[in-house]
Amino acid sequence: MSIDEFSLALSTPLETASGPIETRQGLLARYDHRDETGLGEATPLPGWTESLSACRSTLGRALETAESEGHASALLDLEVADAPAARHGFTTALFDADARAEGVPLYQWLDEDRRCESVPVNATIGDADASETVERAQTAVDRGFDCLKLKVGARPVAADVDRVRAVREAVGDGVTLRADANAAWSREEAVSALEEFGPLDVAYVEQPLPADDLDGLADLAGGPVGVAVDETLVDHRVAEVLERDAADVLIVKPMVLGGPGDAHTIATRARDAGVEPVVTTTVDGVVARTAAVHVAAAIPDVAPCGLATAELLAEDLGPDPAPVDDGRITVPQSPGLGMDPSEVGP
């Protein structure tokens, strides 16, 4: 049992509603269970999870409880609402060890009937003027991506419509386009944007309204352009979102939802309710990123996911067992996460 703190520099700052992030700070956990050492990662994200200090304290207590009373008691103390990142770190290490002990990759431990070699992924195209956005989109398509997520909301709606139209004209009809507004629009702006995006065959817009506007999201959902919820899941339970019919797509972030097991359960529940799950990372280190890949691999016919984030980091915790090639990310087939604990560390 051990916890090591780390700080990973990003290749470029990550723009969030809470301001730019230049490093990802977190905790690497090792947990001995069933004669195996499992790896877990807890990498809090401001505005989405608990703070790093709270995560450190909570994860430390959980590991101490697990050592003295067993992992079941530790899990009871890890509330998703209070400490999702800490719960992610502990459960990932626990599940990694369990899957190693049973000799199966983590995704098969989550669903024993699944067989999956790779998962489709999208490329994220950040905010830029129309010409730069087109250039980035064409580069991604040339690299084999057939699904692009464009950041919108930082400019007037008309400017974003022009950007999306320019990309559609450049990449053709064979590429799926998504947009992510990061809760930037008013209801009027969102209605206008979705009306304009419809003829451009935009699959969905992620978080077109503020996170707490469930009524507005429900009014938009079910139309020609789908509505995906992301930030909404920080303060609202998934059951409430599904009951209110406030989403066509659920953005499933394991770090925010409490770990791979919780994320897989939520994704399955969403699919059963007719809402499509899309698994994404929170720009994590290789341990959490690989865990998210296994969650996606455990979902049959999963849509392209937001897992191609390794290149956003200037450094990492160890070798990457899930590289991206031609628009797909490899799913490790070795037991557990598919990582050698001796090769992972700050």
Stockholm file with secondary structure:
# STOCKHOLM 1.0

chainA/1-346         MSIDEFSLALSTPLETASGPIETRQGLLARYDHRDETGLGEATPLPGWTESLSACRSTLGRALETAESEGHASALLDLEVADAPAARHGFTTALFDADARAEGVPLYQWLDEDRRCESVPVNATIGDADASETVERAQTAVDRGFDCLKLKVGARPVAADVDRVRAVREAVGDGVTLRADANAAWSREEAVSALEEFGPLDVAYVEQPLPADDLDGLADLAGGPVGVAVDETLVDHRVAEVLERDAADVLIVKPMVLGGPGDAHTIATRARDAGVEPVVTTTVDGVVARTAAVHVAAAIPDVAPCGLATAELLAEDLGPDPAPVDDGRITVPQSPGLGMDPSEVGP
#=GR chainA/1-346 SS CEEEEEEEEEEEEECCTTCCEEEEEEEEEEEEETTEEEEEEECCCTTTSCCHHHHHHHHHHHHHHHHHHCHHHHHHTCCTTTCHHHHHHHHHHHHHHHHHHHTSBHHHHHCTTCCCSEEEBCEEECSCCHHHHHHHHHHHHHTTCCEEEEECSSSCHHHHHHHHHHHHHHHCTTSEEEEECTTCCCHHHHHHHHHHHGGGTEEEEECCSCTTCHHHHHHHTTSSSEEEESTHHHHSCHHHHHHTTCCSEEEECHHHHTSHHHHHHHHHHHHHTTCEEEEBCCSCCHHHHHHHHHHHHTSTTCCCBBCCCGGGBSSCSSCCSSCEETTEEECCCSSBTSCCGGGCCC
#=GC SS_cons         CEEEEEEEEEEEEECCTTCCEEEEEEEEEEEEETTEEEEEEECCCTTTSCCHHHHHHHHHHHHHHHHHHCHHHHHHTCCTTTCHHHHHHHHHHHHHHHHHHHTSBHHHHHCTTCCCSEEEBCEEECSCCHHHHHHHHHHHHHTTCCEEEEECSSSCHHHHHHHHHHHHHHHCTTSEEEEECTTCCCHHHHHHHHHHHGGGTEEEEECCSCTTCHHHHHHHTTSSSEEEESTHHHHSCHHHHHHTTCCSEEEECHHHHTSHHHHHHHHHHHHHTTCEEEEBCCSCCHHHHHHHHHHHHTSTTCCCBBCCCGGGBSSCSSCCSSCEETTEEECCCSSBTSCCGGGCCC
//
